[in-house]
Amino acid sequence: MLNPNLILLYVADPLRSSEFYQQLLGCAPDVALPTWAAFSFDNGLNLGLWSTSARDFVSTGNGHRAELSFMVADATRVEALYQQWLAQDVTIEQPPFDAVFGRTFVALDPDGHRLRVCTPDD
């Protein structure tokens, strides 16, 4: 079985984005360069932030059609993160609400990538 272990987000400014994610996630990036930044997590997942102006960057796609999701234990934690992110001036696209799968909200990173906080499926 092949297990994905890296999520790449295409960003305008990896240094700015790495500062945003460092504040949001509470951990420093493993590397932060003008065209690339990366975070690694205890669960084996890695997050890469790749500059759309990097010499090697090629993509014919556009738009943000995916979300980076953070599943938390319960609705109380959803609300706590919502308040924390508001205090950090994170842009909120959808305030907390009850979706078919449970309590959730959606924020945006500096490049407009959707960041969903939610509970596991009810």
C-alpha positions as CSV (number, residue, x, y, z in Angstrom):
1,M,0.0,0.0,0.0
2,L,1.2,3.5,-0.9
3,N,0.5,6.0,1.9
4,P,0.5,9.8,1.1
5,N,2.7,11.7,3.4
6,L,3.0,15.2,1.9
7,I,0.5,17.9,1.2
8,L,1.7,20.7,-1.1
9,L,0.1,24.2,-1.1
10,Y,1.1,26.6,-3.9
11,V,1.7,30.0,-2.4
12,A,2.8,33.4,-3.4
13,D,5.3,33.9,-0.6
14,P,6.5,30.8,1.3
15,L,8.2,32.9,4.1
16,R,4.9,34.8,4.8
17,S,2.9,31.5,4.6
18,S,5.4,29.7,6.9
19,E,5.0,32.5,9.5
20,F,1.2,32.2,9.2
21,Y,1.3,28.4,9.7
22,Q,3.9,28.6,12.5
23,Q,1.5,30.8,14.4
24,L,-1.5,28.7,13.6
25,L,0.1,25.3,14.3
26,G,2.4,26.3,17.2
27,C,5.5,24.8,15.6
28,A,8.4,26.0,13.6
29,P,9.0,24.9,10.0
30,D,11.7,22.4,9.3
31,V,12.9,24.7,6.5
32,A,11.8,28.2,5.4
33,L,13.4,29.5,2.1
34,P,12.2,32.2,-0.3
35,T,10.7,29.5,-2.6
36,W,10.0,26.6,-0.3
37,A,8.9,26.0,3.3
38,A,8.1,22.7,5.0
39,F,6.6,21.4,8.3
40,S,6.7,17.8,9.5
41,F,4.3,16.4,12.1
42,D,4.4,13.5,14.6
43,N,1.8,11.6,12.7
44,G,4.1,11.3,9.6
45,L,2.3,14.0,7.6
46,N,4.3,16.8,6.0
47,L,3.1,20.2,4.7
48,G,5.0,21.9,1.9
49,L,4.6,25.5,0.8
50,W,5.9,26.0,-2.7
51,S,6.3,29.3,-4.4
52,T,4.4,29.8,-7.6
53,S,7.3,31.9,-8.8
54,A,9.9,29.2,-8.1
55,R,12.1,28.4,-11.1
56,D,11.0,24.8,-11.1
57,F,7.3,25.4,-10.5
58,V,5.0,24.3,-13.3
59,S,1.2,24.0,-13.0
60,T,-1.7,24.5,-15.5
61,G,-4.2,24.4,-12.7
62,N,-5.7,27.3,-10.8
63,G,-8.0,28.0,-7.9
64,H,-8.4,26.4,-4.5
65,R,-10.4,23.3,-4.7
66,A,-9.2,21.5,-1.6
67,E,-9.1,22.0,2.1
68,L,-6.5,21.3,4.8
69,S,-8.6,19.9,7.6
70,F,-8.0,19.7,11.4
71,M,-10.2,17.1,13.2
72,V,-10.6,17.9,16.8
73,A,-12.2,16.0,19.7
74,D,-15.4,17.9,20.1
75,A,-17.5,21.0,19.5
76,T,-16.0,22.7,22.5
77,R,-12.5,22.5,20.8
78,V,-14.0,23.7,17.5
79,E,-15.3,26.9,19.3
80,A,-12.0,27.3,21.2
81,L,-9.9,27.2,18.0
82,Y,-12.4,29.6,16.3
83,Q,-11.9,32.1,19.1
84,Q,-8.1,31.7,19.1
85,W,-7.9,32.1,15.3
86,L,-10.1,35.2,15.5
87,A,-7.8,36.7,18.1
88,Q,-4.8,35.9,15.7
89,D,-6.6,37.8,12.9
90,V,-7.1,34.7,10.7
91,T,-9.6,35.3,8.0
92,I,-12.8,33.3,8.6
93,E,-14.8,32.2,5.6
94,Q,-17.5,30.4,7.5
95,P,-18.1,30.9,11.2
96,P,-18.9,27.8,13.3
97,F,-22.0,25.9,12.3
98,D,-23.5,22.4,12.5
99,A,-22.9,20.6,9.2
100,V,-24.2,17.1,8.4
101,F,-20.9,15.6,9.8
102,G,-20.8,17.8,13.0
103,R,-19.6,21.2,14.3
104,T,-17.2,23.0,11.9
105,F,-15.8,26.3,10.7
106,V,-13.6,27.4,7.7
107,A,-10.7,29.8,7.7
108,L,-8.4,31.0,5.0
109,D,-4.6,31.2,4.8
110,P,-2.9,34.2,3.2
111,D,-3.2,32.6,-0.3
112,G,-6.9,31.7,0.1
113,H,-6.5,28.0,0.9
114,R,-9.4,26.7,3.0
115,L,-8.6,25.5,6.5
116,R,-11.4,23.5,8.0
117,V,-11.7,22.7,11.7
118,C,-14.2,20.0,12.4
119,T,-15.2,17.1,14.7
120,P,-15.1,13.5,13.5
121,D,-18.3,12.3,11.7
122,D,-21.2,12.1,14.1
